Amino acid sequence: MRILLIRHGQPHIALRPRTGHAGFADYIAAYEGAGLSPSSLPPEELRDMARALDHVFTSGLPRSHQSAALLAPQAQLIADRLFVEAPLAAPVIPLLRMRVPKWAVLSRALWYAGFHCGIDDPNVTARRAAQAAGALIARARRSGTAVLVAHGYFNWMIGRELARRGFARRGRHQARYWNTVIYERPEDWQK
């Protein structure tokens, strides 16, 4: 059994603008709606791996769905909101201006510290990651392989759950577009 967790390609949006907290809130919404950048192509090695795929799970968000369609045009795309990214909220910190990636790190740290402000908390999101891992395992049991093109942080959360369930990891979760991590278990595994 093999499960591939692939981060989407680069979205068609500025990636490092400097902004305050209100601008970061707007950026989160814009990022969620952004499609794939026309210049973001999957690496050749990944395209070779995807040639034989007959199905690919996505979150249904534009950057995820378009990435999957570009990667495996022959595959059936299965969009499911179960696979959307772990949420971020913009903490209200007046006068602070930073680049968006720094806001994202701060937001994620505050999320774990209890700042949820209208979004799912880490425990709810961890339960969703466990459900996502279960869905991918079920598909891998049926066909030998399950592939998800989704989002970096949530892929990491799913991977953590797969490791808890005895899957071995090949590769590392990184904040790179098209990052691919493979989880494997022997086919006779029934847990």
N, C-alpha and C positions, 0 to 999 in steps of 0.2 A: 504494500500500500504506500502510495506516495501523494503528498499534498504540497502544492506549490503556492506560496504566498508572494504575490508580486505587487509592488507599489506602482501606482499609475505613472504615466509620463508627466512631463512638465505641463502645468496648466497655463492657459493663455491669459496671464495676469502678471503685473509687476511683482517680483518676488521679495524685494528688500526695501520698500519705501519706508521713510521715516515718518512717524505719526504719533499722535497722542492717543489716549484711551478711547475717545469717541471715534477717531479714525480707524483704530484697530477693530472696534465693533463693526464698522462698515466694511472693513477689509475681510473679516470672517465671512460675512454674508456674500461678498463678491467672490471670494475664493470658493465657497460652496457651490456657486452657480457657474464657475468658470469651466469652460471646455478645455480640450487638449490643445496645446500650442502646435501649430502646423509644423514647426521645426523639430518637435520631439518624437523621434522614432525609436522603436525598441532596438536594443543591440542585436546584431546578427545571430549571436549564439542563442539568445532567447527566442528569436523568430524561428530558428531551426528546431528548437525544442517544442514550439507551439504548432508546428505543421500538422502533427497527428492528433491534435486536440479536437474532440467533438462537442465539448461543452466547456464553458467558462463562467464562473460566478462573478458578479460585480455588485457594487453597492447601488448601482443605478444613478449615482451622481455623474454629471457629464464627463468629468475628467477620468473617472473610473471606467464608465461604459465605453467611451470613445477609445480609450487605451486598449481595452479588451478587443474591440472590433478591429482595431488596427493590428494588434498582435496576432489574432486568430480569426480572420474573416470567414473561414469555413465553419467555425464553431457556433453552436447555439449559445447565446448569451442569456444567462439566468440572473436577472436583476432582483436583488432582495435588500431591503432597507436594514436587515439584520447586520449587514456588513459595512454600514456607514462608519465614518471616522469617530473616534472618541471625541466628545464635544469639547469646545473651548468657549470661554466667556471672557469678555473684556473687563478686567478689574478697573474700577474708577480710581485713578491716581492722577489728580490734577497736576498740571505743569510738567509732567514727565513725558518726554518724547524719545522714542527709540525706534530702531528698525523692527519691522514686523517679526523676524525670527526671534528676536529677544523678547518681544511681547508674548510670543507663543510659548517660549520656555517659562517665562514668569507665570503666564496663565495656567500652564500645566502644573507647575509647582503649587500654585495657590489652589488649584482644583483638588489635588491630593490633601492639601491642608484644610479643606472644608469650604472653599469658595465655589458654590455651585450655581448661584444666581440664575435660576430658571432652566438649568440644563441637568441632564442625568449625572448623578454622583459616581465616583469611581466604583463603588460596589455594584450599582445597577449596570454599569458598563462592563465590569468584569463578568457578571452573570450573562450578559449578551455575548461576550467573547466566548464563554463556555458553550453557549447555544450554537454559536457560529462554528466552533471547533467540532461540535457534535454533527452539524449538518455536513461539514466537509468530510468527516470520517465516514458518515453514512454513504456519501457519494463515492468515496474511495473504496469502500467495501464492495459496492456494486460494480465499479468499472476499473478498479486498480489505481486510478489517479483522480484527484480533484484539484482544480485550479481556481484560485481567487485573484482577481485584479482589483485591488481596493486601496487602502490608505495605510501609510507608514506606521503610525502609532497603534492603530487598531490591529494591523497585521502582527505587530510585536505582541500585543495582548493575546491574540489567538495562538501565536507560536508558544507563548508561555504556557497556555493551557494544553497544547499538543504535547509539549515536553512533560508536563505533569502526567499525561496519559501514556507516557512511555515512548513517544516518537523521538527519533534521533534527528538532530538538525545538521544540515549542510548549508554553510553560508552564514552571514551575519545580517541582522536587521540594521539598516543604515538609513539615513535621511536622504538617500539618493533616489532620483526618479528611475523607474524600471528596476529597482533593487529586487532581487529574487532570492528567497530562502526556501529550501526544500526540507520537508519533514518526511521521514520514512519509518515504516514498521514492517516486520515480516508479514506476508499474506495470511499466515495461519493464525494471526493474532485475533482474538475474539472479544476482548474486553470492551 
